[in-house]
């Protein structure tokens, strides 16, 4: 069927709320099959053998943090943590750019969707998503929470996303750094995205909005983490930057998945912000990640991947477009998903770090001060080959394990974290999924089986009945026994051939922590600073 004929025959749903004026057609809250068919008819993507929609995002295969802005106006001037992460944007420039986008949309077909962010109805954000691409609207359907018929009938948007990939800004005229942009106007409740087809800008833009609103309005702690639920109702949270194993370790077949990326912690529960997952799929296989593999089916999206030649099978080892290949799918595609995605107050929290220096213990227990300090630090390490110019291990710090999405000062979140941890008597563990026996190039990567065994022991309370030693520099408590883990693995110093070399490297890493933390000291207070390494 010819694309134009197909679109003319597609039912266009009535519009319950105003959207930008257009002479094109407006497709409102379409079903998955309709969006997939439209995306194919428009030439936006192709079907894979599993039924997933394969798309490419063009020039941008990831977020562009330097092109993400927040409008500086009365409500944000004295509350936002301005700087390299939260870049101010002039209100008059926003108004002019917004007007240009509305004119640009005057003859475009629009795909509009009503969704929620936040599984807890007391704190959820109602969002109107306006797209010019059908597959972007499908992405929104997967990653946000879908209202039921009753909720749709009385839906009223709190926030609006307008995502226009083909609209390119003129930097000198529009106030942007380059042609692409993502701009949040918190008082006008608009997220404008243009010049980039990377769909993750939508989900992370709203995450930033929630990171601003929830602590200020409700005392809810927003978290960049995954969460799961045990058979006996015990919840666990996993924080970690890219490459630390957050998705892998939280995807436990013996536990229900609450969510893999964004959550809130209120007085009575933790809850997922999203209705789906946006998982990295580079080198994906059914053997390594069966839950993700099986979730990639009809209704799912795979980004920036390629087919095995002469087939419709996705070549997940192919990385010529990017190593940041991803799949977007609904939580309903996960067999052990917890729906609605809400769990009780967590009993255990894990900070995952891939320490390429081989210094940190494979698992250690943190007190309140240490937990707050390491939460603000958000440490991991990059190894040679992960980025251009990285030839040896490099410390990487991202405040609260998600600095790019924090509109408020990191210590605001850390203090809220510490209060909740203390009030609910939560165990916080630092888990090193990185190197043992020496730094990268000398030592070896921690075995996944050992890491899983240590996390399982913590979850089951088996580490409550063992002896601990205090790490001489970082001050954390190191368990001396753990089921299914060799005892010598637990103490990193004993795995090095040269103990003095270990001490020098440990002091070097500790200095890196202290140096990174200097920018937070004026706001941190004594409780947080008490968790710093000892030199």
Protein Blocks (a to p, Z undefined) as FASTA:
>chain_A
ZZklmmmmpccdddfbdcdddfbdcdehiafklmmmmmmmnopaccdfkopacddebjbl
cdcfklcccdddfklmmmpccdjklccddfklmmmmmmmmmmmmmmcccddddddedjbl
klpccdddddfbfklmmmmmmmmccddfklmmmgccfbdcdddfklccdfklnopablbd
cdddfklopacdehiabfklmmmmmmmmmmmmmmmmnopacddddddddfkopacddddd
ehilmmmmmmcfkbccfbfkbccddfkbccdfbfbdcddfehiafklmmmlmmmmcghia
cehiacdehiabdcfkbcklbmcbccdddfklpmkbccdddddddfbdcdddddfkomac
fbdcddfklmmmmmmnopadddehjaghiabdcddddehhiaklmmbafklmmmmmmmmm
mmnopacddddfbbghiaehiaccddfklmmmmmmmmmnopmmmcccdddfklopacdfb
dehiafklmpmklmpmblmlmmmmmmmmmmmmmmmmmmmmmmnommlmmmpccZZ
